[in-house]
């Protein structure tokens, strides 16, 4: 069951996308029926075609989704493969089949369910709350009425209900789970005897003829891709900030105009007595608060005592009503207005807020205090440089764009005019290399595609100015172009010889290992074996998988015994399986985690089976071979790895 998960990952990816509904809404929930036409069909579901237009739309949507996720380094060509096309078409087929299932099942999505889903879509929220304005703007941008949009959402939710029902129905019987636990935790005590390829290198001799023959039959392994040496020029607000000049007068003027930004606003400390309107009886609450105020006027020193006994604010009553220090904007408006009018020691009249009725006393005032200029000078200079750079960038962007186009045989005029430095990068290929962590992707896919355009390669013309990030333009130029070529034999001869010698040594190690294993099975001998170690499927202790499988498949009643396995390209390992050991008991938390993982795997396997069933039930047929899933290919027996 679980093997099918690995062989149908594309299906699982599709179903995961179906279940993560908010991402569908963010990137656009689009019906495909408007595209349906019998011409150019790629597939059919219940005889209804899926067209090239539908496929193109879905592919663009997928590209946009991945670009949003991975940023400018994402290469859309990654999807332009047979597997990539087949995965997108599979998604359309299953979506269509799910729609047919929904029609048959008469599933209902209530208004309350729809409302809850829409309210939780991040694209429709503002300050973590649903925004009707944002929702309506999004729907309008889709060219739909609210009713049309909501019907499409309902349709997707109905499909989700079907898939969720499949997930919820997955069951892993307790006996199966316990058996899997035992298999994963069973242990063997082993001793290892390695026969490494290096031990047999001295017995290997590779001729020039063998090297030449390998080169001739594996030339593609030694091909260098088409590449260019490129110059490029970057115009960004950051690069212009270094050119900005900030005078002392500018700093002082900015400081005086923005003193509020560089200081602490006035803070007040106050105590209060809160009388809440119990049962909604505001008149009684106000009367009680006014009585307390009268008592305080007669005995001002009783404020803390009365607050402790009668205030309904659980956070401050125990502290005699003390609220600590607060600034403007921290309290509700009526409370703040009253508190900031009082002097130290003064008591307010009764103040009404949404919480009830307050009697407020200010106990301490911290006046507003500005930081000295010397303390904030660096911050101000940075802000002023940024402002100048933003302004200059807006002016320079048009100049930059025009200069690299009008004087297209060199980047130097633009560099001289705008005070920029030309950078160089060699070995730029059509496959974009990701930038170093924390660095901007300057030569992104768009720039690279422009560099390899015919005019740029043949005529050495500047590329157009390309925006690679907010407030960042890049123009590039090919300095040297090197077409794809096979490296000459003399350059790679040593690498090939080393590869062939190691392969031959590995064969000798395997032969020697198989012979030694046969001898040990006839006559046990511990010479050369390592000290014993305990291994399990959970703790393989560095054993390669094929040897681990051999070790754990040995029956406990047949021990001790010997097993062996080849380590591809590295030699042969013999294991003396000494004994079977009882597995350590799992902690309850570990056991629960295992059960949950098995449940998820079972649900995923059921999803795959359900998807395959949908294809059969709704007579899904892929009509064009280039959109079919490629069968898995077995590795070639004569060439398991490539020379570097």
C-alpha positions as CSV (number, residue, x, y, z in Angstrom):
1,X,0.0,0.0,0.0
2,X,2.7,2.5,1.0
3,X,4.8,1.8,-2.0
4,X,2.1,3.3,-4.2
5,X,2.5,6.6,-2.4
6,X,6.1,6.9,-3.7
7,X,5.1,6.0,-7.3
8,X,2.2,8.5,-7.4
9,X,3.6,11.7,-5.9
10,X,2.1,13.9,-8.5
11,X,-1.4,12.7,-7.5
12,X,-0.7,13.5,-3.9
13,X,0.6,17.0,-4.8
14,X,-2.7,17.7,-6.6
15,X,-4.8,16.5,-3.7
16,X,-2.8,18.6,-1.3
17,X,-3.4,21.6,-3.4
18,X,-7.2,20.9,-3.4
19,X,-7.2,20.7,0.4
20,X,-5.2,23.9,0.9
21,X,-8.2,26.0,-0.1
22,X,-7.1,29.5,0.8
23,X,-4.2,29.3,-1.7
24,X,-6.8,28.5,-4.4
25,X,-8.7,31.7,-3.6
26,X,-5.5,33.8,-3.4
27,X,-4.3,32.8,-6.8
28,X,-7.7,32.6,-8.4
29,X,-10.4,30.0,-8.5
30,X,-11.3,29.7,-12.1
31,X,-13.8,27.4,-13.8
32,X,-12.7,25.8,-17.0
33,X,-16.0,25.0,-18.6
34,X,-16.0,28.3,-20.6
35,X,-13.0,27.0,-22.5
36,X,-14.4,23.6,-23.5
37,X,-14.3,22.9,-27.2
38,X,-13.9,19.7,-29.1
39,X,-11.0,21.0,-31.1
40,X,-7.5,20.3,-29.9
41,X,-8.5,18.1,-27.0
42,X,-5.7,16.7,-24.9
43,X,-7.9,14.4,-22.9
44,X,-11.5,13.5,-22.3
45,X,-13.5,12.8,-19.1
46,X,-16.8,11.1,-19.6
47,X,-16.4,12.0,-23.3
48,X,-16.1,15.7,-22.5
49,X,-12.8,17.2,-23.8
50,X,-10.1,19.0,-21.9
51,X,-8.6,21.5,-24.3
52,X,-5.2,23.1,-24.9
53,X,-6.7,26.4,-23.8
54,X,-7.7,24.9,-20.4
55,X,-4.2,23.3,-20.1
56,X,-2.5,26.6,-20.9
57,X,-4.6,28.4,-18.3
58,X,-3.8,25.8,-15.6
59,X,-0.1,25.9,-16.5
60,X,0.1,29.7,-16.2
61,X,-1.7,29.5,-12.8
62,X,0.7,26.8,-11.6
63,X,3.7,28.9,-12.8
64,X,2.4,31.9,-11.0
65,X,1.8,30.0,-7.8
66,X,5.3,28.6,-7.8
67,X,6.8,32.0,-8.7
68,X,5.1,33.4,-5.7
69,X,6.4,30.6,-3.5
70,X,10.0,30.5,-4.7
71,X,10.6,34.0,-6.0
72,X,12.5,35.2,-9.1
73,X,14.9,32.2,-9.1
74,X,12.0,29.9,-10.1
75,X,12.5,28.6,-13.7
76,X,9.2,28.0,-15.5
77,X,11.0,25.6,-17.9
78,X,11.0,23.1,-15.0
79,X,7.4,22.5,-15.8
80,X,8.0,22.2,-19.5
81,X,8.8,18.5,-19.4
82,X,6.7,15.4,-20.1
83,X,6.3,14.7,-16.4
84,X,5.5,18.3,-15.7
85,X,2.9,18.5,-18.5
86,X,1.4,15.2,-17.4
87,X,1.1,16.4,-13.7
88,X,-0.8,19.5,-14.8
89,X,-3.1,17.5,-17.1
90,X,-3.7,14.9,-14.3
91,X,-4.8,17.7,-12.1
92,X,-7.4,18.9,-14.7
93,X,-8.6,15.3,-15.2
94,X,-9.1,14.7,-11.5
95,X,-10.7,18.1,-11.0
96,X,-13.2,17.4,-13.8
97,X,-13.9,13.9,-12.4
98,X,-14.5,15.3,-8.9
99,X,-17.0,17.8,-10.4
100,X,-18.9,14.9,-11.9
101,X,-18.9,13.1,-8.6
102,X,-20.2,16.2,-6.9
103,X,-23.1,16.4,-9.4
104,X,-24.0,12.8,-8.7
105,X,-23.7,13.1,-4.9
106,X,-25.9,16.2,-4.4
107,X,-23.5,17.6,-1.8
108,X,-24.5,20.8,0.0
109,X,-22.3,23.6,1.3
110,X,-24.4,25.8,3.7
111,X,-24.1,29.6,3.8
112,X,-22.5,29.4,7.2
113,X,-19.8,27.0,5.9
114,X,-19.1,29.3,3.0
115,X,-19.0,32.3,5.3
116,X,-16.5,30.7,7.6
117,X,-14.2,29.7,4.8
118,X,-14.2,33.2,3.1
119,X,-13.7,34.9,6.5
120,X,-10.4,32.9,7.0
121,X,-8.9,33.6,3.6
122,X,-5.8,35.9,4.2
123,X,-6.4,37.8,1.0
124,X,-9.7,39.0,2.3
125,X,-8.5,40.1,5.7
126,X,-7.3,43.4,7.1
127,X,-5.8,43.6,10.6
128,X,-6.7,39.9,10.9
129,X,-10.4,40.6,10.3
130,X,-12.5,39.9,7.3
131,X,-12.7,43.0,5.0
132,X,-15.8,43.2,2.9
133,X,-14.0,45.9,0.8
134,X,-11.0,43.7,0.0
135,X,-13.3,40.8,-0.8
136,X,-15.4,42.8,-3.2
137,X,-12.3,44.3,-4.8
138,X,-10.8,40.8,-5.4
139,X,-14.1,39.5,-6.8
140,X,-14.3,42.5,-9.2
141,X,-10.7,41.9,-10.3
142,X,-11.7,38.4,-11.3
143,X,-14.5,39.8,-13.5
144,X,-17.2,38.0,-11.6
145,X,-20.2,38.9,-9.6
146,X,-20.2,38.0,-5.9
147,X,-22.8,35.3,-6.6
148,X,-20.7,33.8,-9.4
149,X,-17.6,33.8,-7.3
150,X,-19.3,32.2,-4.3
151,X,-20.8,29.4,-6.5
152,X,-17.2,28.6,-7.7
153,X,-16.1,28.5,-4.1
154,X,-19.0,26.2,-3.2
155,X,-18.0,23.9,-6.0
156,X,-14.4,23.6,-4.7
157,X,-15.7,23.0,-1.2
158,X,-17.9,20.2,-2.4
159,X,-14.9,18.6,-4.0
160,X,-12.9,19.1,-0.8
161,X,-15.7,17.3,1.1
162,X,-15.4,14.2,-1.1
163,X,-11.6,14.1,-0.7
164,X,-11.8,14.7,3.1
165,X,-14.3,11.8,3.3
166,X,-11.7,9.5,1.7
167,X,-9.0,10.7,4.2
168,X,-11.3,10.3,7.2
169,X,-12.2,6.8,6.2
170,X,-8.6,5.5,6.3
171,X,-8.1,2.9,9.0
172,X,-4.9,1.2,10.2
173,X,-5.9,-1.9,12.2
174,X,-4.2,-2.2,15.6
175,X,-2.6,-5.5,14.7
176,X,-1.1,-4.1,11.5
177,X,0.2,-1.1,13.4
178,X,1.8,-3.3,16.1
179,X,3.3,-5.6,13.5
180,X,4.8,-2.6,11.7
181,X,6.2,-1.3,15.0
182,X,7.9,-4.7,15.6
183,X,9.4,-4.8,12.1
184,X,10.8,-1.2,12.5
185,X,12.2,-1.9,15.9
186,X,13.6,-5.4,15.6
187,X,17.4,-5.5,16.2
188,X,20.4,-7.6,15.2
189,X,23.8,-7.6,16.6
190,X,26.4,-7.7,13.8
191,X,30.1,-7.5,13.1
192,X,31.3,-6.0,9.8
193,X,34.1,-7.0,7.5
194,X,34.7,-4.5,4.7
195,X,36.5,-5.3,1.4
196,X,37.1,-1.8,0.0
197,X,37.8,-1.1,-3.6
198,X,40.9,0.9,-2.6
199,X,42.5,-2.4,-1.4
200,X,42.5,-3.7,-5.0
201,X,43.6,-0.6,-7.0
202,X,47.2,-1.9,-7.2
203,X,45.9,-5.0,-9.1
204,X,44.1,-2.9,-11.7
205,X,45.6,-1.8,-15.1
206,X,43.6,0.4,-17.5
207,X,44.9,0.9,-21.0
208,X,44.7,4.0,-23.2
209,X,42.4,2.1,-25.5
210,X,40.0,1.6,-22.7
211,X,40.1,5.3,-21.8
212,X,39.5,6.3,-25.4
213,X,36.6,3.8,-25.8
214,X,34.9,5.1,-22.7
215,X,35.3,8.7,-23.8
216,X,33.8,7.9,-27.3
217,X,30.8,6.2,-25.7
218,X,30.2,8.8,-23.0
219,X,30.9,12.1,-24.7
220,X,27.7,13.7,-23.3
221,X,29.3,13.3,-19.8
222,X,32.1,15.7,-20.8
223,X,30.0,18.4,-22.5
224,X,30.3,21.9,-21.2
225,X,27.0,23.8,-21.6
226,X,26.7,27.0,-23.6
227,X,27.8,29.9,-21.5
228,X,28.8,33.5,-21.6
229,X,31.0,36.0,-19.8
230,X,28.7,38.9,-19.0
231,X,29.0,42.5,-17.8
232,X,26.1,43.9,-16.0
233,X,25.1,47.2,-14.4
234,X,22.8,47.6,-11.4
235,X,20.8,50.7,-10.7
236,X,19.1,50.5,-7.3
237,X,18.1,52.9,-4.5
238,X,20.7,51.2,-2.3
239,X,23.5,51.9,-4.8
240,X,22.5,55.5,-5.1
241,X,22.3,56.0,-1.3
242,X,26.1,55.8,-1.2
243,X,26.2,58.8,-3.5
244,X,23.9,61.0,-1.4
245,X,25.5,63.9,0.5
246,X,23.8,65.0,3.7
247,X,24.8,68.3,5.2
248,X,24.8,69.3,8.9
249,X,22.1,71.9,8.2
250,X,19.9,69.2,6.6
251,X,20.4,67.0,9.7
252,X,19.5,69.8,12.2
253,X,16.5,70.9,10.1
254,X,15.1,67.3,10.0
255,X,15.7,66.9,13.7
256,X,13.8,70.0,14.6
257,X,10.9,69.1,12.3
258,X,10.6,65.5,13.6
259,X,11.5,65.8,17.3
260,X,8.5,63.7,18.2
261,X,10.1,60.7,16.4
262,X,13.2,60.8,18.6
263,X,11.9,61.0,22.1
264,X,9.5,59.5,24.6
265,X,6.0,61.0,24.7
266,X,4.5,62.1,28.0
267,X,3.6,59.1,30.2
268,X,1.0,59.2,33.1
269,X,0.5,56.9,36.0
270,X,-3.1,56.7,37.3
271,X,-5.3,54.6,39.5
272,X,-9.0,54.1,38.9
273,X,-12.1,52.6,40.4
274,X,-14.4,50.8,37.9
275,X,-18.1,50.2,38.5
276,X,-19.6,48.0,35.9
277,X,-23.2,48.1,34.9
278,X,-24.4,44.8,36.3
279,X,-27.4,43.4,34.3
280,X,-27.1,46.4,32.0
281,X,-28.4,48.8,34.7
282,X,-26.3,51.9,33.8
283,X,-28.3,54.2,36.1
284,X,-27.5,52.2,39.2
285,X,-23.8,51.9,38.2
286,X,-23.5,55.6,37.6
287,X,-25.3,56.4,40.9
288,X,-22.8,54.1,42.8
289,X,-19.8,55.7,41.1
290,X,-21.0,59.2,42.0
291,X,-21.5,58.0,45.6
292,X,-17.9,56.8,45.6
293,X,-16.7,60.1,44.2
294,X,-18.5,62.0,47.0
295,X,-16.9,59.8,49.6
296,X,-13.4,60.4,48.0
297,X,-13.9,64.2,48.1
298,X,-14.5,63.9,51.8
299,X,-11.7,61.4,52.4
300,X,-9.1,61.5,49.5
301,X,-6.8,59.1,51.3
302,X,-9.4,56.2,51.0
303,X,-8.9,55.8,47.2
304,X,-6.7,52.7,47.4
305,X,-9.0,51.1,50.0
306,X,-12.2,51.7,48.1
307,X,-10.6,50.5,44.8
308,X,-9.5,47.3,46.5
309,X,-13.0,46.7,48.0
310,X,-15.3,47.9,45.2
311,X,-13.5,48.2,41.8
312,X,-14.6,45.6,39.2
313,X,-11.3,45.7,37.3
314,X,-9.7,42.4,38.3
315,X,-6.3,43.5,36.9
316,X,-5.9,46.6,39.1
317,X,-8.2,46.3,42.1
318,X,-5.7,44.2,44.1
319,X,-3.1,47.0,43.6
320,X,-5.5,49.7,44.9
321,X,-6.6,50.6,41.4
322,X,-3.0,51.3,40.1
323,X,-2.7,51.0,36.3
324,X,1.0,51.9,36.0
325,X,2.3,54.2,33.4
326,X,0.6,54.6,30.0
327,X,0.9,57.0,27.0
328,X,-1.6,58.3,24.6
329,X,-3.4,55.7,22.5
330,X,-3.1,53.0,25.2
331,X,-6.4,53.6,26.9
332,X,-10.0,54.0,25.5
333,X,-10.6,57.6,24.4
334,X,-12.9,58.9,27.2
335,X,-10.5,57.5,29.8
336,X,-7.4,58.9,28.1
337,X,-9.0,62.4,27.6
338,X,-9.9,62.6,31.3
339,X,-6.6,61.3,32.6
340,X,-4.5,63.7,30.4
341,X,-6.4,66.7,31.7
342,X,-5.7,66.0,35.4
343,X,-2.7,67.2,37.5
344,X,-0.8,65.0,39.9
345,X,-3.1,64.1,42.8
346,X,-6.3,65.3,41.1
347,X,-9.4,63.1,40.9
348,X,-11.7,63.1,37.9
349,X,-15.4,63.3,37.7
350,X,-17.2,60.1,36.8
351,X,-16.1,58.9,33.4
352,X,-18.2,56.6,31.2
353,X,-16.6,54.1,28.9
354,X,-17.7,50.8,27.3
355,X,-16.4,49.0,30.4
356,X,-18.5,51.0,32.9
357,X,-18.0,54.1,35.0
358,X,-14.6,55.2,36.3
359,X,-13.3,57.4,38.9
360,X,-9.6,58.3,38.0
361,X,-6.8,59.7,40.0
362,X,-3.4,60.7,38.4
363,X,-0.5,59.8,40.7
364,X,2.6,60.6,38.6
365,X,3.6,62.3,35.3
366,X,6.6,61.7,33.2
367,X,7.0,64.6,30.8
368,X,7.8,64.1,27.2
369,X,11.6,63.9,26.6
370,X,13.5,64.2,23.3
371,X,16.8,62.4,22.6
372,X,19.7,64.7,21.9
373,X,20.7,65.2,18.3
374,X,24.1,63.5,18.8
375,X,22.3,60.3,19.9
376,X,20.1,60.1,16.7
377,X,22.4,61.7,14.2
378,X,23.4,58.5,12.4
379,X,19.7,57.4,12.2
380,X,18.8,60.8,10.6
381,X,21.6,60.7,8.1
382,X,20.6,57.2,7.1
383,X,16.9,58.4,6.6
384,X,18.0,61.4,4.6
385,X,20.3,59.3,2.4
386,X,17.4,56.9,1.8
387,X,15.0,59.7,0.9
388,X,17.6,61.2,-1.5
389,X,18.3,57.8,-3.0
390,X,14.6,57.1,-3.6
391,X,14.1,60.5,-5.2
392,X,17.2,60.1,-7.4
393,X,16.3,56.5,-8.3
394,X,12.9,57.7,-9.6
395,X,14.7,60.3,-11.8
396,X,17.6,58.0,-12.8
397,X,15.5,55.0,-13.8
398,X,14.3,56.6,-17.0
399,X,17.9,57.8,-17.8
400,X,19.3,54.3,-17.2
401,X,16.7,52.6,-19.4
402,X,17.2,55.1,-22.2
403,X,21.0,55.0,-22.1
404,X,21.4,51.2,-22.2
405,X,19.0,51.1,-25.1
406,X,20.3,54.1,-27.1
407,X,24.0,53.4,-26.7
408,X,23.5,49.6,-26.8
409,X,27.1,48.7,-27.7
410,X,28.4,49.4,-24.2
411,X,27.3,49.8,-20.6
412,X,30.0,52.4,-19.9
413,X,28.0,55.5,-20.9
414,X,25.3,54.6,-18.4
415,X,27.9,53.8,-15.7
416,X,29.7,57.1,-16.3
417,X,26.5,59.2,-16.3
418,X,25.0,57.7,-13.2
419,X,28.2,57.0,-11.2
420,X,27.8,53.2,-11.3
421,X,30.3,50.4,-11.5
422,X,30.2,47.7,-14.1
423,X,30.4,44.1,-12.6
424,X,31.4,41.0,-14.4
425,X,30.3,37.4,-14.1
426,X,31.8,34.4,-16.0
427,X,30.3,31.0,-16.9
428,X,26.7,32.2,-17.0
429,X,24.6,29.4,-18.4
430,X,20.9,29.2,-19.4
431,X,20.2,27.5,-16.1
432,X,20.2,30.2,-13.4
433,X,22.4,29.6,-10.4
434,X,20.8,30.8,-7.2
435,X,22.3,33.8,-5.4
436,X,24.3,33.3,-2.2
437,X,22.1,33.4,0.9
438,X,21.1,36.9,1.8
439,X,22.2,38.3,-1.6
440,X,19.8,39.6,-4.3
441,X,19.2,37.5,-7.4
442,X,20.6,40.1,-9.9
443,X,21.1,37.7,-12.9
444,X,17.7,36.1,-12.6
445,X,15.8,34.1,-15.3
446,X,14.6,37.1,-17.2
447,X,18.1,38.7,-17.4
448,X,19.7,35.4,-18.4
449,X,17.1,34.8,-21.2
450,X,17.8,38.3,-22.5
451,X,21.6,37.6,-22.4
452,X,21.1,34.5,-24.6
453,X,18.8,36.3,-27.1
454,X,20.2,36.3,-30.6
455,X,20.9,40.1,-30.7
456,X,22.7,40.0,-27.4
457,X,24.9,37.0,-28.4
458,X,25.6,37.8,-32.1
459,X,25.8,41.6,-31.9
460,X,26.9,42.1,-28.3
461,X,24.0,44.5,-27.7
462,X,23.0,45.5,-24.2
463,X,19.9,43.9,-22.8
464,X,17.0,46.2,-21.9
465,X,16.8,47.4,-18.4
466,X,15.1,44.7,-16.4
467,X,13.5,45.1,-13.0
468,X,14.8,42.2,-10.8
469,X,13.5,43.5,-7.5
470,X,11.6,46.6,-6.2
471,X,13.7,49.7,-7.0
472,X,16.4,47.6,-8.8
473,X,17.1,47.6,-12.5
474,X,19.7,45.5,-14.2
475,X,21.1,45.7,-17.8
476,X,23.7,43.2,-19.0
477,X,25.9,42.6,-22.0
478,X,27.7,39.6,-23.4
479,X,31.5,40.0,-23.5
480,X,32.3,36.4,-24.6
481,X,30.0,33.6,-25.9
482,X,31.1,30.0,-25.7
483,X,28.8,27.4,-27.4
484,X,28.2,24.0,-25.9
485,X,31.2,21.8,-26.6
486,X,32.7,18.5,-25.6
487,X,35.9,18.8,-23.7
488,X,38.9,17.2,-25.5
489,X,40.1,13.8,-24.4
490,X,43.4,15.2,-23.1
491,X,41.5,17.3,-20.6
492,X,39.5,14.5,-19.1
493,X,41.8,11.5,-19.6
494,X,43.0,11.4,-16.0
495,X,39.4,11.6,-14.7
496,X,38.3,8.7,-17.0
497,X,41.3,6.6,-16.0
498,X,40.6,7.1,-12.3
499,X,36.9,6.2,-12.9
500,X,37.8,3.0,-14.8
501,X,40.4,2.0,-12.3
502,X,37.9,2.4,-9.4
503,X,35.2,0.5,-11.3
504,X,37.6,-2.4,-11.9
505,X,38.8,-2.4,-8.3
506,X,35.2,-2.5,-7.1
507,X,34.6,-5.5,-9.3
508,X,37.6,-7.3,-7.8
509,X,36.4,-6.4,-4.3
510,X,33.0,-7.8,-5.1
511,X,34.5,-11.0,-6.4
512,X,36.8,-11.4,-3.4
513,X,33.9,-10.6,-1.1
514,X,31.6,-13.2,-2.6
515,X,34.4,-15.8,-2.4
516,X,35.2,-14.9,1.3
517,X,31.4,-15.0,2.1
518,X,31.2,-18.5,0.7
519,X,34.2,-19.6,2.8
520,X,32.8,-18.1,6.0
521,X,29.5,-19.9,5.5
522,X,31.4,-23.2,5.3
523,X,33.9,-22.3,8.1
524,X,33.2,-19.5,10.6
525,X,36.2,-17.1,11.2
526,X,36.1,-13.8,13.2
527,X,39.4,-12.5,11.9
528,X,39.1,-9.0,10.5
529,X,35.6,-8.3,11.7
530,X,34.7,-5.1,13.6
531,X,33.5,-5.1,17.3
532,X,29.7,-5.9,17.4
533,X,27.2,-3.2,16.9
534,X,23.4,-3.3,17.2
535,X,21.3,-2.2,14.1
536,X,17.7,-1.8,13.3
537,X,15.6,-0.2,10.5
538,X,15.4,2.9,12.8
539,X,19.1,2.9,13.6
540,X,21.0,1.5,10.7
541,X,24.4,2.6,12.1
542,X,25.7,3.6,8.7
543,X,24.9,0.2,7.0
544,X,23.9,0.6,3.4
545,X,20.2,-0.3,2.8
546,X,20.9,-3.4,0.8
547,X,23.1,-4.9,3.5
548,X,20.7,-3.8,6.3
549,X,17.9,-5.6,4.5
550,X,20.0,-8.8,4.3
551,X,20.8,-8.5,8.0
552,X,17.3,-8.0,9.2
553,X,15.8,-10.7,7.0
554,X,17.9,-13.3,8.8
555,X,15.8,-15.5,11.0
556,X,16.5,-15.4,14.7
557,X,16.5,-19.2,14.9
558,X,19.2,-19.5,12.2
559,X,21.9,-17.3,13.9
560,X,24.8,-16.8,13.9
561,X,25.2,-16.5,10.1
562,X,26.9,-14.5,7.4
563,X,25.4,-12.2,4.8
564,X,27.0,-9.8,2.3
565,X,26.2,-7.0,-0.1
566,X,28.0,-4.9,-2.7
567,X,28.5,-1.2,-2.0
568,X,28.1,0.3,-5.4
569,X,31.4,1.6,-6.7
570,X,33.1,1.2,-3.3
571,X,33.5,-2.5,-2.6
572,X,31.8,-5.3,-0.7
573,X,30.6,-5.7,2.9
574,X,30.3,-8.9,4.9
575,X,28.2,-9.0,8.0
576,X,28.4,-11.6,10.7
577,X,24.9,-11.6,12.2
578,X,25.6,-12.7,15.7
579,X,22.2,-12.5,17.4
580,X,18.7,-11.1,17.5
581,X,18.0,-8.6,20.3
582,X,14.7,-7.6,21.8
583,X,13.6,-4.1,20.9
584,X,13.5,-1.5,23.6
585,X,10.0,-0.5,24.6
586,X,8.6,2.7,23.0
587,X,7.5,5.6,25.1
588,X,3.8,6.4,24.8
589,X,4.4,9.6,22.9
590,X,6.6,7.8,20.4
591,X,4.0,5.1,19.9
592,X,1.3,7.7,19.4
593,X,3.4,9.6,16.8
594,X,4.0,6.3,15.0
595,X,0.3,5.6,14.9
596,X,-0.4,9.0,13.5
597,X,2.2,8.7,10.8
598,X,0.8,5.3,9.7
599,X,-2.7,6.8,9.6
600,X,-1.5,9.6,7.4
601,X,0.3,7.2,5.1
602,X,-2.9,5.0,4.9
603,X,-5.0,8.1,4.1
604,X,-2.5,9.1,1.4
605,X,-2.6,5.7,-0.2
606,X,-6.4,5.8,-0.1
607,X,-6.2,9.1,-1.9
608,X,-4.1,7.6,-4.7
609,X,-6.5,4.7,-5.0
610,X,-9.5,7.0,-5.1
611,X,-7.9,9.2,-7.8
612,X,-7.2,6.1,-9.9
613,X,-10.7,5.0,-9.4
614,X,-12.1,8.3,-10.5
615,X,-10.1,8.1,-13.7
616,X,-11.6,4.7,-14.5
617,X,-15.1,5.5,-13.4
618,X,-15.2,8.6,-15.5
619,X,-13.4,7.1,-18.5
620,X,-10.5,9.5,-18.4
621,X,-8.4,9.2,-21.6
622,X,-5.2,11.1,-22.4
623,X,-5.2,11.6,-26.2
624,X,-1.7,13.0,-26.8
625,X,1.4,10.9,-26.0
626,X,3.4,13.9,-24.9
627,X,1.0,14.5,-22.1
628,X,1.1,11.0,-20.7
629,X,3.0,10.0,-17.6
630,X,6.3,8.4,-18.5
631,X,6.9,4.9,-17.1
632,X,9.6,4.5,-14.6
633,X,12.9,3.6,-16.2
634,X,15.2,0.9,-14.8
635,X,18.8,2.0,-14.4
636,X,21.1,0.8,-17.1
637,X,23.1,-2.3,-16.1
638,X,26.3,-1.2,-17.9
639,X,26.5,2.4,-16.7
640,X,25.3,3.1,-13.1
641,X,27.1,6.5,-12.7
642,X,28.6,9.2,-14.7
643,X,32.2,10.4,-14.8
644,X,32.6,14.0,-13.6
